[in-house]
Amino acid sequence: MKKAILFIILSIMLFLAACGADEESENANENDKEETVTITHEYGEEEVPKNPENVVVFDFGILDTLDELGVEVAGVPQGSVPDYLENILVLNT
């Protein structure tokens, strides 16, 4: 009798654990589709996509870092560009 009760309790626990796994996987899929990063700045907060398609750079130091990481930059200021970054600007235009 004790074995039957133990078997029923373990079966119920297994069933409940399996049901919970489906909900967690659905929530994980929703998070992957809409994953954002919250940026805090002096005017408040802004949510931006985690992996944006277009990247614009205003700082030449960041441009150099992104080039080393292999990130393609869509826009760069065209002021006085340092000599070591001129080849990056030619490749990205």
PyMOL Python script that loads the backbone (N, CA, C, O; Angstrom):
from pymol import cmd

cmd.read_pdbstr("""\
ATOM      1  N   MET A   1       0.811  -1.188   0.000  1.00  0.00           N
ATOM      2  CA  MET A   1       0.000   0.000   0.000  1.00  0.00           C
ATOM      3  C   MET A   1       0.861   1.261   0.000  1.00  0.00           C
ATOM      4  O   MET A   1       0.568   2.208  -0.730  1.00  0.00           O
ATOM      5  N   LYS A   2       1.923   1.283   0.813  1.00  0.00           N
ATOM      6  CA  LYS A   2       2.797   2.451   0.869  1.00  0.00           C
ATOM      7  C   LYS A   2       3.484   2.683  -0.476  1.00  0.00           C
ATOM      8  O   LYS A   2       3.698   3.825  -0.881  1.00  0.00           O
ATOM      9  N   LYS A   3       3.828   1.590  -1.166  1.00  0.00           N
ATOM     10  CA  LYS A   3       4.472   1.721  -2.474  1.00  0.00           C
ATOM     11  C   LYS A   3       3.518   2.338  -3.489  1.00  0.00           C
ATOM     12  O   LYS A   3       3.945   3.136  -4.323  1.00  0.00           O
ATOM     13  N   ALA A   4       2.256   1.992  -3.436  1.00  0.00           N
ATOM     14  CA  ALA A   4       1.261   2.531  -4.365  1.00  0.00           C
ATOM     15  C   ALA A   4       1.079   4.033  -4.138  1.00  0.00           C
ATOM     16  O   ALA A   4       1.002   4.806  -5.092  1.00  0.00           O
ATOM     17  N   ILE A   5       1.011   4.435  -2.880  1.00  0.00           N
ATOM     18  CA  ILE A   5       0.852   5.859  -2.560  1.00  0.00           C
ATOM     19  C   ILE A   5       2.094   6.630  -2.989  1.00  0.00           C
ATOM     20  O   ILE A   5       1.989   7.716  -3.559  1.00  0.00           O
ATOM     21  N   LEU A   6       3.263   6.073  -2.717  1.00  0.00           N
ATOM     22  CA  LEU A   6       4.508   6.715  -3.130  1.00  0.00           C
ATOM     23  C   LEU A   6       4.580   6.840  -4.653  1.00  0.00           C
ATOM     24  O   LEU A   6       5.030   7.862  -5.171  1.00  0.00           O
ATOM     25  N   PHE A   7       4.148   5.825  -5.352  1.00  0.00           N
ATOM     26  CA  PHE A   7       4.138   5.849  -6.815  1.00  0.00           C
ATOM     27  C   PHE A   7       3.195   6.929  -7.333  1.00  0.00           C
ATOM     28  O   PHE A   7       3.539   7.643  -8.275  1.00  0.00           O
ATOM     29  N   ILE A   8       2.023   7.061  -6.740  1.00  0.00           N
ATOM     30  CA  ILE A   8       1.057   8.079  -7.159  1.00  0.00           C
ATOM     31  C   ILE A   8       1.606   9.479  -6.900  1.00  0.00           C
ATOM     32  O   ILE A   8       1.488  10.358  -7.754  1.00  0.00           O
ATOM     33  N   ILE A   9       2.200   9.689  -5.740  1.00  0.00           N
ATOM     34  CA  ILE A   9       2.771  11.006  -5.412  1.00  0.00           C
ATOM     35  C   ILE A   9       3.895  11.358  -6.375  1.00  0.00           C
ATOM     36  O   ILE A   9       3.954  12.485  -6.867  1.00  0.00           O
ATOM     37  N   LEU A  10       4.784  10.416  -6.651  1.00  0.00           N
ATOM     38  CA  LEU A  10       5.874  10.679  -7.596  1.00  0.00           C
ATOM     39  C   LEU A  10       5.351  10.934  -9.001  1.00  0.00           C
ATOM     40  O   LEU A  10       5.908  11.763  -9.721  1.00  0.00           O
ATOM     41  N   SER A  11       4.298  10.242  -9.406  1.00  0.00           N
ATOM     42  CA  SER A  11       3.699  10.452 -10.728  1.00  0.00           C
ATOM     43  C   SER A  11       3.118  11.859 -10.836  1.00  0.00           C
ATOM     44  O   SER A  11       3.291  12.532 -11.853  1.00  0.00           O
ATOM     45  N   ILE A  12       2.431  12.298  -9.789  1.00  0.00           N
ATOM     46  CA  ILE A  12       1.854  13.652  -9.791  1.00  0.00           C
ATOM     47  C   ILE A  12       2.957  14.700  -9.844  1.00  0.00           C
ATOM     48  O   ILE A  12       2.840  15.687 -10.570  1.00  0.00           O
ATOM     49  N   MET A  13       4.025  14.493  -9.081  1.00  0.00           N
ATOM     50  CA  MET A  13       5.143  15.447  -9.084  1.00  0.00           C
ATOM     51  C   MET A  13       5.790  15.514 -10.463  1.00  0.00           C
ATOM     52  O   MET A  13       6.133  16.597 -10.937  1.00  0.00           O
ATOM     53  N   LEU A  14       5.958  14.370 -11.101  1.00  0.00           N
ATOM     54  CA  LEU A  14       6.543  14.334 -12.438  1.00  0.00           C
ATOM     55  C   LEU A  14       5.648  15.050 -13.434  1.00  0.00           C
ATOM     56  O   LEU A  14       6.135  15.792 -14.287  1.00  0.00           O
ATOM     57  N   PHE A  15       4.352  14.835 -13.332  1.00  0.00           N
ATOM     58  CA  PHE A  15       3.400  15.496 -14.226  1.00  0.00           C
ATOM     59  C   PHE A  15       3.452  17.014 -14.051  1.00  0.00           C
ATOM     60  O   PHE A  15       3.480  17.750 -15.037  1.00  0.00           O
ATOM     61  N   LEU A  16       3.463  17.483 -12.809  1.00  0.00           N
ATOM     62  CA  LEU A  16       3.516  18.928 -12.551  1.00  0.00           C
ATOM     63  C   LEU A  16       4.830  19.538 -13.031  1.00  0.00           C
ATOM     64  O   LEU A  16       4.839  20.661 -13.535  1.00  0.00           O
ATOM     65  N   ALA A  17       5.917  18.829 -12.884  1.00  0.00           N
ATOM     66  CA  ALA A  17       7.211  19.332 -13.350  1.00  0.00           C
ATOM     67  C   ALA A  17       7.228  19.445 -14.868  1.00  0.00           C
ATOM     68  O   ALA A  17       7.790  20.396 -15.412  1.00  0.00           O
ATOM     69  N   ALA A  18       6.622  18.490 -15.552  1.00  0.00           N
ATOM     70  CA  ALA A  18       6.581  18.530 -17.013  1.00  0.00           C
ATOM     71  C   ALA A  18       5.724  19.685 -17.505  1.00  0.00           C
ATOM     72  O   ALA A  18       6.067  20.318 -18.504  1.00  0.00           O
ATOM     73  N   CYS A  19       4.630  19.973 -16.835  1.00  0.00           N
ATOM     74  CA  CYS A  19       3.769  21.096 -17.226  1.00  0.00           C
ATOM     75  C   CYS A  19       4.488  22.427 -17.039  1.00  0.00           C
ATOM     76  O   CYS A  19       4.341  23.324 -17.869  1.00  0.00           O
ATOM     77  N   GLY A  20       5.248  22.570 -15.984  1.00  0.00           N
ATOM     78  CA  GLY A  20       5.981  23.806 -15.732  1.00  0.00           C
ATOM     79  C   GLY A  20       7.073  24.049 -16.755  1.00  0.00           C
ATOM     80  O   GLY A  20       7.361  25.203 -17.070  1.00  0.00           O
ATOM     81  N   ALA A  21       7.689  23.009 -17.282  1.00  0.00           N
ATOM     82  CA  ALA A  21       8.765  23.161 -18.258  1.00  0.00           C
ATOM     83  C   ALA A  21       8.244  23.761 -19.556  1.00  0.00           C
ATOM     84  O   ALA A  21       8.952  24.541 -20.192  1.00  0.00           O
ATOM     85  N   ASP A  22       7.024  23.420 -19.968  1.00  0.00           N
ATOM     86  CA  ASP A  22       6.457  23.967 -21.203  1.00  0.00           C
ATOM     87  C   ASP A  22       6.252  25.477 -21.083  1.00  0.00           C
ATOM     88  O   ASP A  22       6.534  26.215 -22.027  1.00  0.00           O
ATOM     89  N   GLU A  23       5.768  25.936 -19.945  1.00  0.00           N
ATOM     90  CA  GLU A  23       5.556  27.367 -19.753  1.00  0.00           C
ATOM     91  C   GLU A  23       6.873  28.121 -19.760  1.00  0.00           C
ATOM     92  O   GLU A  23       6.956  29.213 -20.323  1.00  0.00           O
ATOM     93  N   GLU A  24       7.904  27.559 -19.145  1.00  0.00           N
ATOM     94  CA  GLU A  24       9.199  28.226 -19.112  1.00  0.00           C
ATOM     95  C   GLU A  24       9.810  28.320 -20.506  1.00  0.00           C
ATOM     96  O   GLU A  24      10.423  29.336 -20.835  1.00  0.00           O
ATOM     97  N   SER A  25       9.657  27.292 -21.327  1.00  0.00           N
ATOM     98  CA  SER A  25      10.230  27.339 -22.678  1.00  0.00           C
ATOM     99  C   SER A  25       9.482  28.340 -23.534  1.00  0.00           C
ATOM    100  O   SER A  25      10.094  28.998 -24.376  1.00  0.00           O
ATOM    101  N   GLU A  26       8.153  28.479 -23.344  1.00  0.00           N
ATOM    102  CA  GLU A  26       7.400  29.478 -24.090  1.00  0.00           C
ATOM    103  C   GLU A  26       7.829  30.879 -23.687  1.00  0.00           C
ATOM    104  O   GLU A  26       7.969  31.749 -24.547  1.00  0.00           O
ATOM    105  N   ASN A  27       8.041  31.116 -22.393  1.00  0.00           N
ATOM    106  CA  ASN A  27       8.509  32.425 -21.926  1.00  0.00           C
ATOM    107  C   ASN A  27       9.901  32.724 -22.442  1.00  0.00           C
ATOM    108  O   ASN A  27      10.201  33.875 -22.760  1.00  0.00           O
ATOM    109  N   ALA A  28      10.756  31.727 -22.533  1.00  0.00           N
ATOM    110  CA  ALA A  28      12.111  31.934 -23.046  1.00  0.00           C
ATOM    111  C   ALA A  28      12.068  32.323 -24.515  1.00  0.00           C
ATOM    112  O   ALA A  28      12.847  33.174 -24.944  1.00  0.00           O
ATOM    113  N   ASN A  29      11.174  31.719 -25.298  1.00  0.00           N
ATOM    114  CA  ASN A  29      11.058  32.068 -26.712  1.00  0.00           C
ATOM    115  C   ASN A  29      10.563  33.495 -26.885  1.00  0.00           C
ATOM    116  O   ASN A  29      11.022  34.199 -27.784  1.00  0.00           O
ATOM    117  N   GLU A  30       9.634  33.935 -26.040  1.00  0.00           N
ATOM    118  CA  GLU A  30       9.151  35.309 -26.116  1.00  0.00           C
ATOM    119  C   GLU A  30      10.255  36.292 -25.767  1.00  0.00           C
ATOM    120  O   GLU A  30      10.352  37.350 -26.389  1.00  0.00           O
ATOM    121  N   ASN A  31      11.083  35.968 -24.792  1.00  0.00           N
ATOM    122  CA  ASN A  31      12.174  36.855 -24.395  1.00  0.00           C
ATOM    123  C   ASN A  31      13.222  36.958 -25.483  1.00  0.00           C
ATOM    124  O   ASN A  31      13.806  38.027 -25.660  1.00  0.00           O
ATOM    125  N   ASP A  32      13.487  35.879 -26.226  1.00  0.00           N
ATOM    126  CA  ASP A  32      14.472  35.923 -27.303  1.00  0.00           C
ATOM    127  C   ASP A  32      14.029  36.849 -28.425  1.00  0.00           C
ATOM    128  O   ASP A  32      14.853  37.547 -29.017  1.00  0.00           O
ATOM    129  N   LYS A  33      12.738  36.860 -28.720  1.00  0.00           N
ATOM    130  CA  LYS A  33      12.220  37.663 -29.823  1.00  0.00           C
ATOM    131  C   LYS A  33      12.251  39.151 -29.499  1.00  0.00           C
ATOM    132  O   LYS A  33      12.534  39.966 -30.377  1.00  0.00           O
ATOM    133  N   GLU A  34      11.969  39.514 -28.269  1.00  0.00           N
ATOM    134  CA  GLU A  34      11.806  40.913 -27.901  1.00  0.00           C
ATOM    135  C   GLU A  34      12.850  41.371 -26.890  1.00  0.00           C
ATOM    136  O   GLU A  34      12.545  42.200 -26.033  1.00  0.00           O
ATOM    137  N   GLU A  35      14.056  40.859 -26.968  1.00  0.00           N
ATOM    138  CA  GLU A  35      15.062  41.206 -25.973  1.00  0.00           C
ATOM    139  C   GLU A  35      15.579  42.620 -26.211  1.00  0.00           C
ATOM    140  O   GLU A  35      16.030  42.961 -27.305  1.00  0.00           O
ATOM    141  N   THR A  36      15.502  43.433 -25.164  1.00  0.00           N
ATOM    142  CA  THR A  36      15.944  44.817 -25.248  1.00  0.00           C
ATOM    143  C   THR A  36      16.899  45.121 -24.109  1.00  0.00           C
ATOM    144  O   THR A  36      17.008  44.367 -23.142  1.00  0.00           O
ATOM    145  N   VAL A  37      17.586  46.242 -24.249  1.00  0.00           N
ATOM    146  CA  VAL A  37      18.484  46.740 -23.213  1.00  0.00           C
ATOM    147  C   VAL A  37      17.994  48.129 -22.833  1.00  0.00           C
ATOM    148  O   VAL A  37      17.685  48.937 -23.709  1.00  0.00           O
ATOM    149  N   THR A  38      17.921  48.413 -21.550  1.00  0.00           N
ATOM    150  CA  THR A  38      17.488  49.724 -21.088  1.00  0.00           C
ATOM    151  C   THR A  38      18.714  50.605 -20.876  1.00  0.00           C
ATOM    152  O   THR A  38      19.614  50.268 -20.107  1.00  0.00           O
ATOM    153  N   ILE A  39      18.731  51.734 -21.567  1.00  0.00           N
ATOM    154  CA  ILE A  39      19.815  52.704 -21.471  1.00  0.00           C
ATOM    155  C   ILE A  39      19.319  53.882 -20.636  1.00  0.00           C
ATOM    156  O   ILE A  39      18.284  54.472 -20.945  1.00  0.00           O
ATOM    157  N   THR A  40      20.050  54.220 -19.588  1.00  0.00           N
ATOM    158  CA  THR A  40      19.706  55.359 -18.743  1.00  0.00           C
ATOM    159  C   THR A  40      20.610  56.523 -19.124  1.00  0.00           C
ATOM    160  O   THR A  40      21.832  56.381 -19.187  1.00  0.00           O
ATOM    161  N   HIS A  41      19.990  57.688 -19.379  1.00  0.00           N
ATOM    162  CA  HIS A  41      20.741  58.887 -19.740  1.00  0.00           C
ATOM    163  C   HIS A  41      20.140  60.083 -19.025  1.00  0.00           C
ATOM    164  O   HIS A  41      19.188  59.931 -18.260  1.00  0.00           O
ATOM    165  N   GLU A  42      20.676  61.259 -19.259  1.00  0.00           N
ATOM    166  CA  GLU A  42      20.266  62.430 -18.497  1.00  0.00           C
ATOM    167  C   GLU A  42      18.813  62.842 -18.747  1.00  0.00           C
ATOM    168  O   GLU A  42      18.242  63.575 -17.939  1.00  0.00           O
ATOM    169  N   TYR A  43      18.204  62.390 -19.845  1.00  0.00           N
ATOM    170  CA  TYR A  43      16.813  62.730 -20.141  1.00  0.00           C
ATOM    171  C   TYR A  43      15.836  61.628 -19.745  1.00  0.00           C
ATOM    172  O   TYR A  43      14.635  61.756 -19.985  1.00  0.00           O
ATOM    173  N   GLY A  44      16.327  60.557 -19.146  1.00  0.00           N
ATOM    174  CA  GLY A  44      15.450  59.466 -18.719  1.00  0.00           C
ATOM    175  C   GLY A  44      16.016  58.117 -19.119  1.00  0.00           C
ATOM    176  O   GLY A  44      17.219  57.877 -19.020  1.00  0.00           O
ATOM    177  N   GLU A  45      15.129  57.237 -19.573  1.00  0.00           N
ATOM    178  CA  GLU A  45      15.526  55.900 -19.975  1.00  0.00           C
ATOM    179  C   GLU A  45      14.974  55.600 -21.360  1.00  0.00           C
ATOM    180  O   GLU A  45      13.946  56.144 -21.764  1.00  0.00           O
ATOM    181  N   GLU A  46      15.662  54.736 -22.076  1.00  0.00           N
ATOM    182  CA  GLU A  46      15.223  54.332 -23.406  1.00  0.00           C
ATOM    183  C   GLU A  46      15.517  52.854 -23.586  1.00  0.00           C
ATOM    184  O   GLU A  46      16.594  52.383 -23.219  1.00  0.00           O
ATOM    185  N   GLU A  47      14.566  52.120 -24.147  1.00  0.00           N
ATOM    186  CA  GLU A  47      14.793  50.714 -24.443  1.00  0.00           C
ATOM    187  C   GLU A  47      15.177  50.578 -25.907  1.00  0.00           C
ATOM    188  O   GLU A  47      14.496  51.098 -26.791  1.00  0.00           O
ATOM    189  N   VAL A  48      16.259  49.883 -26.153  1.00  0.00           N
ATOM    190  CA  VAL A  48      16.747  49.667 -27.515  1.00  0.00           C
ATOM    191  C   VAL A  48      16.926  48.170 -27.742  1.00  0.00           C
ATOM    192  O   VAL A  48      17.153  47.424 -26.790  1.00  0.00           O
ATOM    193  N   PRO A  49      16.827  47.722 -28.997  1.00  0.00           N
ATOM    194  CA  PRO A  49      17.039  46.301 -29.273  1.00  0.00           C
ATOM    195  C   PRO A  49      18.450  45.877 -28.892  1.00  0.00           C
ATOM    196  O   PRO A  49      19.395  46.657 -29.008  1.00  0.00           O
ATOM    197  N   LYS A  50      18.586  44.632 -28.436  1.00  0.00           N
ATOM    198  CA  LYS A  50      19.891  44.162 -27.967  1.00  0.00           C
ATOM    199  C   LYS A  50      20.914  44.074 -29.094  1.00  0.00           C
ATOM    200  O   LYS A  50      22.076  44.423 -28.886  1.00  0.00           O
ATOM    201  N   ASN A  51      20.525  43.625 -30.260  1.00  0.00           N
ATOM    202  CA  ASN A  51      21.435  43.514 -31.404  1.00  0.00           C
ATOM    203  C   ASN A  51      20.893  44.352 -32.554  1.00  0.00           C
ATOM    204  O   ASN A  51      20.212  43.822 -33.431  1.00  0.00           O
ATOM    205  N   PRO A  52      21.181  45.646 -32.567  1.00  0.00           N
ATOM    206  CA  PRO A  52      20.631  46.523 -33.610  1.00  0.00           C
ATOM    207  C   PRO A  52      21.212  46.205 -34.979  1.00  0.00           C
ATOM    208  O   PRO A  52      22.329  45.699 -35.090  1.00  0.00           O
ATOM    209  N   GLU A  53      20.434  46.512 -36.032  1.00  0.00           N
ATOM    210  CA  GLU A  53      20.901  46.284 -37.395  1.00  0.00           C
ATOM    211  C   GLU A  53      21.850  47.391 -37.849  1.00  0.00           C
ATOM    212  O   GLU A  53      22.815  47.117 -38.562  1.00  0.00           O
ATOM    213  N   ASN A  54      21.593  48.631 -37.450  1.00  0.00           N
ATOM    214  CA  ASN A  54      22.422  49.770 -37.856  1.00  0.00           C
ATOM    215  C   ASN A  54      23.089  50.378 -36.636  1.00  0.00           C
ATOM    216  O   ASN A  54      22.453  50.586 -35.602  1.00  0.00           O
ATOM    217  N   VAL A  55      24.389  50.662 -36.769  1.00  0.00           N
ATOM    218  CA  VAL A  55      25.154  51.253 -35.681  1.00  0.00           C
ATOM    219  C   VAL A  55      25.763  52.554 -36.185  1.00  0.00           C
ATOM    220  O   VAL A  55      26.423  52.572 -37.223  1.00  0.00           O
ATOM    221  N   VAL A  56      25.544  53.641 -35.453  1.00  0.00           N
ATOM    222  CA  VAL A  56      26.130  54.941 -35.765  1.00  0.00           C
ATOM    223  C   VAL A  56      27.078  55.289 -34.630  1.00  0.00           C
ATOM    224  O   VAL A  56      26.742  55.109 -33.460  1.00  0.00           O
ATOM    225  N   VAL A  57      28.267  55.789 -34.971  1.00  0.00           N
ATOM    226  CA  VAL A  57      29.298  56.079 -33.985  1.00  0.00           C
ATOM    227  C   VAL A  57      29.642  57.564 -34.029  1.00  0.00           C
ATOM    228  O   VAL A  57      29.809  58.136 -35.106  1.00  0.00           O
ATOM    229  N   PHE A  58      29.746  58.186 -32.851  1.00  0.00           N
ATOM    230  CA  PHE A  58      30.143  59.590 -32.753  1.00  0.00           C
ATOM    231  C   PHE A  58      31.538  59.758 -32.173  1.00  0.00           C
ATOM    232  O   PHE A  58      32.059  60.873 -32.137  1.00  0.00           O
ATOM    233  N   ASP A  59      32.142  58.688 -31.724  1.00  0.00           N
ATOM    234  CA  ASP A  59      33.451  58.742 -31.089  1.00  0.00           C
ATOM    235  C   ASP A  59      34.415  57.842 -31.859  1.00  0.00           C
ATOM    236  O   ASP A  59      34.113  56.675 -32.107  1.00  0.00           O
ATOM    237  N   PHE A  60      35.564  58.380 -32.234  1.00  0.00           N
ATOM    238  CA  PHE A  60      36.516  57.611 -33.036  1.00  0.00           C
ATOM    239  C   PHE A  60      37.152  56.475 -32.236  1.00  0.00           C
ATOM    240  O   PHE A  60      37.569  55.474 -32.819  1.00  0.00           O
ATOM    241  N   GLY A  61      37.233  56.610 -30.940  1.00  0.00           N
ATOM    242  CA  GLY A  61      37.742  55.516 -30.110  1.00  0.00           C
ATOM    243  C   GLY A  61      36.802  54.319 -30.149  1.00  0.00           C
ATOM    244  O   GLY A  61      37.238  53.170 -30.229  1.00  0.00           O
ATOM    245  N   ILE A  62      35.506  54.605 -30.092  1.00  0.00           N
ATOM    246  CA  ILE A  62      34.512  53.537 -30.185  1.00  0.00           C
ATOM    247  C   ILE A  62      34.533  52.922 -31.579  1.00  0.00           C
ATOM    248  O   ILE A  62      34.366  51.711 -31.720  1.00  0.00           O
ATOM    249  N   LEU A  63      34.735  53.739 -32.608  1.00  0.00           N
ATOM    250  CA  LEU A  63      34.831  53.223 -33.972  1.00  0.00           C
ATOM    251  C   LEU A  63      35.981  52.233 -34.094  1.00  0.00           C
ATOM    252  O   LEU A  63      35.836  51.179 -34.715  1.00  0.00           O
ATOM    253  N   ASP A  64      37.110  52.567 -33.509  1.00  0.00           N
ATOM    254  CA  ASP A  64      38.265  51.666 -33.541  1.00  0.00           C
ATOM    255  C   ASP A  64      37.952  50.357 -32.817  1.00  0.00           C
ATOM    256  O   ASP A  64      38.315  49.285 -33.300  1.00  0.00           O
ATOM    257  N   THR A  65      37.287  50.433 -31.671  1.00  0.00           N
ATOM    258  CA  THR A  65      36.929  49.228 -30.915  1.00  0.00           C
ATOM    259  C   THR A  65      35.944  48.365 -31.685  1.00  0.00           C
ATOM    260  O   THR A  65      36.109  47.147 -31.758  1.00  0.00           O
ATOM    261  N   LEU A  66      34.918  48.988 -32.261  1.00  0.00           N
ATOM    262  CA  LEU A  66      33.933  48.220 -33.021  1.00  0.00           C
ATOM    263  C   LEU A  66      34.564  47.576 -34.250  1.00  0.00           C
ATOM    264  O   LEU A  66      34.183  46.468 -34.628  1.00  0.00           O
ATOM    265  N   ASP A  67      35.524  48.253 -34.880  1.00  0.00           N
ATOM    266  CA  ASP A  67      36.218  47.661 -36.021  1.00  0.00           C
ATOM    267  C   ASP A  67      36.991  46.422 -35.603  1.00  0.00           C
ATOM    268  O   ASP A  67      36.999  45.424 -36.324  1.00  0.00           O
ATOM    269  N   GLU A  68      37.638  46.475 -34.452  1.00  0.00           N
ATOM    270  CA  GLU A  68      38.379  45.308 -33.950  1.00  0.00           C
ATOM    271  C   GLU A  68      37.430  44.157 -33.611  1.00  0.00           C
ATOM    272  O   GLU A  68      37.803  42.990 -33.737  1.00  0.00           O
ATOM    273  N   LEU A  69      36.206  44.479 -33.182  1.00  0.00           N
ATOM    274  CA  LEU A  69      35.220  43.449 -32.857  1.00  0.00           C
ATOM    275  C   LEU A  69      34.482  42.932 -34.083  1.00  0.00           C
ATOM    276  O   LEU A  69      33.736  41.958 -33.992  1.00  0.00           O
ATOM    277  N   GLY A  70      34.683  43.578 -35.230  1.00  0.00           N
ATOM    278  CA  GLY A  70      34.036  43.131 -36.466  1.00  0.00           C
ATOM    279  C   GLY A  70      32.624  43.650 -36.646  1.00  0.00           C
ATOM    280  O   GLY A  70      31.860  43.087 -37.431  1.00  0.00           O
ATOM    281  N   VAL A  71      32.255  44.718 -35.933  1.00  0.00           N
ATOM    282  CA  VAL A  71      30.921  45.309 -36.053  1.00  0.00           C
ATOM    283  C   VAL A  71      30.939  46.325 -37.186  1.00  0.00           C
ATOM    284  O   VAL A  71      31.777  47.226 -37.207  1.00  0.00           O
ATOM    285  N   GLU A  72      30.005  46.177 -38.133  1.00  0.00           N
ATOM    286  CA  GLU A  72      29.932  47.113 -39.248  1.00  0.00           C
ATOM    287  C   GLU A  72      29.196  48.371 -38.810  1.00  0.00           C
ATOM    288  O   GLU A  72      28.109  48.292 -38.239  1.00  0.00           O
ATOM    289  N   VAL A  73      29.787  49.527 -39.076  1.00  0.00           N
ATOM    290  CA  VAL A  73      29.244  50.810 -38.649  1.00  0.00           C
ATOM    291  C   VAL A  73      28.576  51.482 -39.840  1.00  0.00           C
ATOM    292  O   VAL A  73      29.150  51.547 -40.927  1.00  0.00           O
ATOM    293  N   ALA A  74      27.335  51.991 -39.628  1.00  0.00           N
ATOM    294  CA  ALA A  74      26.571  52.605 -40.707  1.00  0.00           C
ATOM    295  C   ALA A  74      26.860  54.095 -40.855  1.00  0.00           C
ATOM    296  O   ALA A  74      26.702  54.637 -41.949  1.00  0.00           O
ATOM    297  N   GLY A  75      27.275  54.769 -39.794  1.00  0.00           N
ATOM    298  CA  GLY A  75      27.501  56.203 -39.874  1.00  0.00           C
ATOM    299  C   GLY A  75      28.598  56.666 -38.940  1.00  0.00           C
ATOM    300  O   GLY A  75      28.729  56.180 -37.816  1.00  0.00           O
ATOM    301  N   VAL A  76      29.404  57.641 -39.438  1.00  0.00           N
ATOM    302  CA  VAL A  76      30.528  58.186 -38.677  1.00  0.00           C
ATOM    303  C   VAL A  76      30.606  59.678 -38.984  1.00  0.00           C
ATOM    304  O   VAL A  76      30.356  60.073 -40.122  1.00  0.00           O
ATOM    305  N   PRO A  77      30.946  60.526 -38.000  1.00  0.00           N
ATOM    306  CA  PRO A  77      31.123  61.949 -38.298  1.00  0.00           C
ATOM    307  C   PRO A  77      32.266  62.157 -39.291  1.00  0.00           C
ATOM    308  O   PRO A  77      33.276  61.455 -39.240  1.00  0.00           O
ATOM    309  N   GLN A  78      32.103  63.109 -40.179  1.00  0.00           N
ATOM    310  CA  GLN A  78      33.095  63.323 -41.235  1.00  0.00           C
ATOM    311  C   GLN A  78      33.990  64.530 -40.957  1.00  0.00           C
ATOM    312  O   GLN A  78      34.407  65.221 -41.887  1.00  0.00           O
ATOM    313  N   GLY A  79      34.285  64.786 -39.683  1.00  0.00           N
ATOM    314  CA  GLY A  79      35.162  65.890 -39.317  1.00  0.00           C
ATOM    315  C   GLY A  79      36.618  65.513 -39.528  1.00  0.00           C
ATOM    316  O   GLY A  79      36.964  64.875 -40.522  1.00  0.00           O
ATOM    317  N   SER A  80      37.456  65.902 -38.608  1.00  0.00           N
ATOM    318  CA  SER A  80      38.880  65.577 -38.705  1.00  0.00           C
ATOM    319  C   SER A  80      39.089  64.129 -38.246  1.00  0.00           C
ATOM    320  O   SER A  80      39.105  63.842 -37.049  1.00  0.00           O
ATOM    321  N   VAL A  81      39.247  63.240 -39.204  1.00  0.00           N
ATOM    322  CA  VAL A  81      39.389  61.812 -38.935  1.00  0.00           C
ATOM    323  C   VAL A  81      40.865  61.499 -38.724  1.00  0.00           C
ATOM    324  O   VAL A  81      41.697  61.909 -39.533  1.00  0.00           O
ATOM    325  N   PRO A  82      41.209  60.782 -37.654  1.00  0.00           N
ATOM    326  CA  PRO A  82      42.598  60.390 -37.451  1.00  0.00           C
ATOM    327  C   PRO A  82      43.104  59.513 -38.610  1.00  0.00           C
ATOM    328  O   PRO A  82      42.330  58.784 -39.229  1.00  0.00           O
ATOM    329  N   ASP A  83      44.391  59.596 -38.886  1.00  0.00           N
ATOM    330  CA  ASP A  83      44.970  58.866 -40.021  1.00  0.00           C
ATOM    331  C   ASP A  83      44.761  57.358 -39.904  1.00  0.00           C
ATOM    332  O   ASP A  83      44.510  56.687 -40.905  1.00  0.00           O
ATOM    333  N   TYR A  84      44.863  56.828 -38.693  1.00  0.00           N
ATOM    334  CA  TYR A  84      44.761  55.380 -38.548  1.00  0.00           C
ATOM    335  C   TYR A  84      43.330  54.861 -38.756  1.00  0.00           C
ATOM    336  O   TYR A  84      43.134  53.650 -38.861  1.00  0.00           O
ATOM    337  N   LEU A  85      42.326  55.751 -38.818  1.00  0.00           N
ATOM    338  CA  LEU A  85      40.961  55.324 -39.036  1.00  0.00           C
ATOM    339  C   LEU A  85      40.462  55.593 -40.451  1.00  0.00           C
ATOM    340  O   LEU A  85      39.345  55.198 -40.788  1.00  0.00           O
ATOM    341  N   GLU A  86      41.248  56.247 -41.277  1.00  0.00           N
ATOM    342  CA  GLU A  86      40.797  56.572 -42.631  1.00  0.00           C
ATOM    343  C   GLU A  86      40.494  55.313 -43.446  1.00  0.00           C
ATOM    344  O   GLU A  86      39.553  55.313 -44.240  1.00  0.00           O
ATOM    345  N   ASN A  87      41.268  54.245 -43.269  1.00  0.00           N
ATOM    346  CA  ASN A  87      41.004  53.020 -44.024  1.00  0.00           C
ATOM    347  C   ASN A  87      39.689  52.384 -43.599  1.00  0.00           C
ATOM    348  O   ASN A  87      39.040  51.749 -44.429  1.00  0.00           O
ATOM    349  N   ILE A  88      39.263  52.525 -42.341  1.00  0.00           N
ATOM    350  CA  ILE A  88      37.999  51.987 -41.873  1.00  0.00           C
ATOM    351  C   ILE A  88      36.857  52.739 -42.533  1.00  0.00           C
ATOM    352  O   ILE A  88      35.875  52.131 -42.960  1.00  0.00           O
ATOM    353  N   LEU A  89      36.977  54.061 -42.618  1.00  0.00           N
ATOM    354  CA  LEU A  89      35.912  54.867 -43.226  1.00  0.00           C
ATOM    355  C   LEU A  89      35.760  54.561 -44.709  1.00  0.00           C
ATOM    356  O   LEU A  89      34.643  54.559 -45.227  1.00  0.00           O
ATOM    357  N   VAL A  90      36.851  54.308 -45.386  1.00  0.00           N
ATOM    358  CA  VAL A  90      36.797  53.971 -46.817  1.00  0.00           C
ATOM    359  C   VAL A  90      36.107  52.626 -47.007  1.00  0.00           C
ATOM    360  O   VAL A  90      35.320  52.462 -47.939  1.00  0.00           O
ATOM    361  N   LEU A  91      36.391  51.664 -46.134  1.00  0.00           N
ATOM    362  CA  LEU A  91      35.774  50.339 -46.244  1.00  0.00           C
ATOM    363  C   LEU A  91      34.288  50.360 -45.945  1.00  0.00           C
ATOM    364  O   LEU A  91      33.536  49.594 -46.546  1.00  0.00           O
ATOM    365  N   ASN A  92      33.842  51.211 -45.036  1.00  0.00           N
ATOM    366  CA  ASN A  92      32.440  51.240 -44.608  1.00  0.00           C
ATOM    367  C   ASN A  92      31.556  52.125 -45.477  1.00  0.00           C
ATOM    368  O   ASN A  92      30.337  52.105 -45.302  1.00  0.00           O
ATOM    369  N   THR A  93      32.107  52.893 -46.395  1.00  0.00           N
ATOM    370  CA  THR A  93      31.269  53.760 -47.227  1.00  0.00           C
ATOM    371  C   THR A  93      30.920  53.135 -48.541  1.00  0.00           C
ATOM    372  O   THR A  93      30.219  53.746 -49.348  1.00  0.00           O
TER     373      THR A  93
END
""", "prot")
cmd.dss("prot")
cmd.show_as("cartoon", "prot")
cmd.util.cbc("prot")
cmd.orient("prot")
